[in-house]
Amino acid sequence: MERLLSVLLRISNRLGLDVPEFSRYFMASLGALALDLGLLFCLVELFGVYYLTSAIVSFLIGMLFVYALCIGWVFNHRAVQNSRLELAIFVAIGIAGLALNAAIMWTGTEAAGLPYQLSKAVSVAFVFLFNFTMRKTLLFSVQRLSKEARA
């Protein structure tokens, strides 16, 4: 346990983890998750859309929601000054998260025989940590901002 704590502290120090930022990201992600899950449920249960198609659509809408919150409320620093490039990187990270989401959901549902809701629950934790780490590192890091300013 002590070793795990040590690793987490090193990661947070390298990322320049700001607890209020992380808290805001967590709250923004909860909002995006609520939107994602609500749309997923509606599309599958009310409209009969295939669960993976529904997961992609709901995930993408949740991603746009969290992007708006990230640039307007969550992060204190924006390392990429070109807003089109920033959005492209944000979307690329989101698509990687989407691929991770789909892989975990497919593995849980098709390979392990779990209900899609349980597969989604497992996916949420992994995708949240992946997205936060990548977005903080590539887009909203003070260290990255200072490196680009020197170049």
Backbone hydrogen bonds, N-H to C=O, Kabsch-Sander energy under -0.5 kcal/mol:
donor,donor_aa,acceptor,acceptor_aa,energy
5,L,1,M,-2.3
6,S,2,E,-2.1
7,V,3,R,-2.3
8,L,4,L,-2.6
9,L,5,L,-2.3
10,R,6,S,-2.1
11,I,7,V,-2.4
12,S,8,L,-2.6
13,N,9,L,-2.2
14,R,10,R,-2.4
15,L,11,I,-2.1
16,G,12,S,-0.6
16,G,13,N,-0.6
17,L,12,S,-3.4
19,V,17,L,-0.6
22,F,18,D,-2.9
23,S,19,V,-2.7
24,R,20,P,-2.5
25,Y,21,E,-2.9
26,F,22,F,-2.6
27,M,23,S,-2.4
28,A,24,R,-2.9
29,S,25,Y,-2.9
30,L,26,F,-2.2
31,G,27,M,-2.1
32,A,28,A,-2.5
33,L,29,S,-2.9
34,A,30,L,-2.7
35,L,31,G,-2.2
36,D,32,A,-3.1
37,L,33,L,-3.5
38,G,34,A,-2.5
39,L,35,L,-2.5
40,L,36,D,-2.7
41,F,37,L,-3.0
42,C,38,G,-2.4
43,L,39,L,-3.0
44,V,40,L,-2.4
45,E,41,F,-3.0
46,L,41,F,-0.7
46,L,42,C,-1.5
47,F,42,C,-1.5
48,G,44,V,-0.9
49,V,43,L,-2.8
54,S,50,Y,-2.7
55,A,51,Y,-2.3
56,I,52,L,-2.0
57,V,53,T,-2.3
58,S,54,S,-2.8
59,F,55,A,-2.1
60,L,56,I,-2.4
61,I,57,V,-2.0
62,G,58,S,-2.1
63,M,59,F,-2.2
64,L,60,L,-2.0
65,F,61,I,-1.9
66,V,62,G,-2.4
67,Y,63,M,-2.1
68,A,64,L,-1.9
69,L,65,F,-1.6
70,C,66,V,-2.7
71,I,67,Y,-2.4
72,G,68,A,-1.4
73,W,69,L,-2.6
74,V,69,L,-2.4
75,F,70,C,-1.7
79,A,77,H,-0.6
79,A,139,L,-3.0
80,V,139,L,-0.7
81,Q,79,A,-0.6
83,S,81,Q,-0.8
86,E,82,N,-2.7
87,L,83,S,-2.4
88,A,84,R,-2.4
89,I,85,L,-2.6
90,F,86,E,-2.7
91,V,87,L,-2.9
92,A,88,A,-2.5
93,I,89,I,-2.5
94,G,90,F,-2.4
95,I,91,V,-3.0
96,A,92,A,-2.3
97,G,93,I,-2.6
98,L,94,G,-2.7
99,A,95,I,-2.6
100,L,96,A,-2.2
101,N,97,G,-2.9
102,A,98,L,-3.0
103,A,99,A,-2.6
104,I,100,L,-2.5
105,M,101,N,-2.7
106,W,102,A,-3.0
107,T,103,A,-2.6
108,G,104,I,-2.8
109,T,105,M,-2.8
110,E,106,W,-2.4
111,A,106,W,-1.3
112,A,107,T,-2.0
114,L,108,G,-2.9
118,L,115,P,-0.7
119,S,115,P,-2.1
120,K,116,Y,-2.3
121,A,117,Q,-1.8
122,V,118,L,-2.0
123,S,119,S,-2.2
124,V,120,K,-2.4
125,A,121,A,-1.0
126,F,122,V,-1.2
127,V,123,S,-2.9
128,F,124,V,-2.4
129,L,125,A,-2.0
130,F,126,F,-2.3
131,N,127,V,-2.9
132,F,128,F,-2.6
133,T,129,L,-2.2
134,M,130,F,-2.5
135,R,131,N,-2.7
136,K,132,F,-2.9
137,T,133,T,-2.3
138,L,134,M,-2.8
139,L,135,R,-2.3
140,F,135,R,-1.6
145,L,141,S,-2.0
146,S,142,V,-2.5
147,K,143,Q,-2.0
148,E,144,R,-2.4
149,A,145,L,-1.9
150,R,146,S,-1.3
151,A,147,K,-1.1
